[in-house]
Amino acid sequence: MEQETLPIEVICPKCKHTEIIYLQKEDMPKCPKCNIRMRIREVLREGKSY
């Protein structure tokens, strides 16, 4: 049985840099600017448009 992967938007608590990752495939990334672990900002359940 395969585990479902969820797209998640993560944010750096210090500089507010955001990225989209897949929860089951990736560990929480470090911010490329601040080098600290990012936090979950939003679980993406449907497409976004800006």
C-alpha positions as CSV (number, residue, x, y, z in Angstrom):
1,M,0.0,0.0,0.0
2,E,1.4,3.3,-1.0
3,Q,1.3,6.3,1.3
4,E,-0.4,9.4,0.0
5,T,1.9,12.4,-0.5
6,L,0.5,15.8,0.4
7,P,1.8,19.0,-1.1
8,I,2.6,21.4,1.7
9,E,3.7,25.1,1.7
10,V,6.4,25.8,4.2
11,I,7.7,29.1,5.4
12,C,10.9,30.4,7.1
13,P,9.9,31.9,10.5
14,K,12.7,34.5,10.2
15,C,12.7,35.8,6.6
16,K,9.3,34.5,5.4
17,H,10.8,32.6,2.4
18,T,8.3,30.0,1.2
19,E,8.6,26.7,-0.7
20,I,6.2,23.9,-1.7
21,I,7.3,20.4,-0.7
22,Y,5.7,16.9,-0.6
23,L,5.4,15.7,3.0
24,Q,6.1,11.9,2.4
25,K,9.0,12.5,0.0
26,E,11.0,15.2,1.6
27,D,12.2,16.3,5.0
28,M,11.5,19.8,6.2
29,P,13.9,21.9,4.3
30,K,16.3,24.6,5.6
31,C,15.8,28.1,4.4
32,P,18.5,28.9,1.8
33,K,18.8,32.5,3.2
34,C,18.8,31.9,7.0
35,N,19.8,28.2,7.2
36,I,17.1,27.4,9.8
37,R,14.3,24.7,9.5
38,M,11.2,25.9,7.8
39,R,7.7,25.4,9.2
40,I,4.4,24.3,7.7
41,R,2.4,27.3,6.4
42,E,-0.4,25.6,4.6
43,V,-1.5,22.1,3.5
44,L,-2.3,22.5,-0.2
45,R,-5.4,20.6,-1.1
46,E,-6.3,22.4,-4.4
47,G,-4.5,24.6,-6.9
48,K,-3.6,28.1,-6.1
49,S,-3.7,31.2,-8.3
50,Y,-2.1,34.5,-7.5
